[in-house]
Amino acid sequence: MKTFENKVCVVTGAGSGIGRALAQQLAQAGAKLAISDVNEIALKETATSLGDAQVETYVLDVSSKEAVFAHAEAVVKQFGAVHFVFNNAGVTLAATTANGTIEEYEWLLGINLWGPIYGTKAFLPYMLEQDEGHIVNFSSVFGFVTVPTQSAYHVSKFGIRGFTECLSRELHGTNVHATVVHPGGIATNIGGDARLGVNAGKLESEFVDSLSTLLRTSPDDMAHAVLKGVKKNRKRVVFGYSARQLEILPRLFPSAYGAILRTLRGF
C-alpha cells in the first residue's frame, strides 16, 4: 500500500472541483504539493485551504507544451523529486460534429488530450530515473460510451484511456505506475463552464441543460476514490454517478447501447 506522506504530488486543474479536492486530501495525508491552474484566483483559494501543507502554486496552461515542460523542471528544482502526477485539468464543449469548428476541437484537445500527454512526457523521465512514481490521467465515463454533441470530448477521453492503458503496460516491471480515472457525474464546475459551440443549436443546448441532473457525485468522494485506487496501484478507477453501468453497458451491448441510453437518459 502506497503512502502520500512526504511525497511530492503534482495536481493540475487544482483551482476547483476534483483537483481542489485532491489537493486538500493529499495535504491532509502529509504530501508536498505542486498545484496548478489557469485561474490564478481560484488557485490561490485552493492554496489557502491547504493549511500548513508545503505547497507551491503555478499558473499553468496545460495546452502549452513549452509551459508544461518548464513546469516539470520548476517542480523538480523546487522539491528535488516528483512522485505523483495527477493530470486532472479538463474542459468540455457542446457541439455536434457538423456544428463544431476546427478551432473548437483544437481548443478542447489541447487541454484534455495534449495536456495529459505533455504532463506524462514531462514528468515521466524523472520518475524513471529515480525508479519511483505514479502517473494519474483523467478520462471520463465518456471514455466508455458516446453521446451526441460530445465528439470532441470523446476523442480526448477515449484517447487518454488508450494512452494511459498502453503506458501502464509499458511500465510493467518498473516501480513507476499509471492509472486512468473515469469519473461519472461529478458535481464540479465543468457543467456550468461547458462551452457551447459557436454554431450550437437545440441539441447542444438540451445537452448542457441536462448536465445538472447528471452531476451528482461530490468531488470529495471522487478524490477519495482516486487516492484509494492509486494507493493500491489500480490501473483503472471508475467511480461516480452511473459510472459502473456506463463502463459495463458497451461491453454487453456494443451495437445497441446508444438506443438504450436514448431510452434511459434521453440522449
C-alpha positions, 0 to 999 in steps of 0.5 A: 500500500502506497503512502502520500506522506512526504511525497511530492504530488503534482495536481493540475486543474487544482483551482476547483472541483476534483483537483481542489479536492485532491489537493486538500486530501493529499495535504491532509495525508502529509504530501508536498504539493505542486498545484496548478491552474489557469485561474490564478484566483481560484488557485490561490483559494485552493492554496489557502485551504491547504493549511500548513501543507508545503505547497507551491502554486503555478499558473499553468496552461496545460495546452502549452507544451513549452509551459508544461515542460518548464513546469516539470523542471520548476517542480523538480528544482523546487522539491528535488523529486516528483512522485505523483502526477495527477493530470486532472485539468479538463474542459468540455464543449457542446457541439455536434460534429457538423456544428463544431469548428476546427478551432473548437476541437483544437481548443478542447484537445489541447487541454484534455488530450495534449495536456495529459500527454505533455504532463506524462512526457514531462514528468515521466523521465524523472520518475524513471530515473529515480525508479519511483512514481505514479502517473494519474490521467483523467478520462471520463465515463465518456471514455466508455460510451458516446453521446451526441454533441460530445465528439470532441470530448470523446476523442480526448477521453477515449484517447487518454484511456488508450494512452494511459492503458498502453503506458501502464503496460509499458511500465510493467516491471518498473516501480513507476505506475499509471492509472486512468480515472473515469469519473461519472457525474461529478458535481464540479464546475465543468457543467456550468463552464461547458462551452457551447459551440459557436454554431450550437443549436437545440441539441447542444443546448438540451445537452448542457441543460441536462448536465445538472441532473447528471452531476451528482457525485461530490468531488470529495468522494471522487478524490477519495476514490482516486487516492484509494485506487492509486494507493493500491496501484489500480490501473483503472478507477471508475467511480461516480454517478452511473459510472459502473453501468456506463463502463459495463453497458458497451461491453454487453451491448456494443451495437445497441447501447446508444438506443438504450441510453436514448431510452434511459437518459434521453440522449 
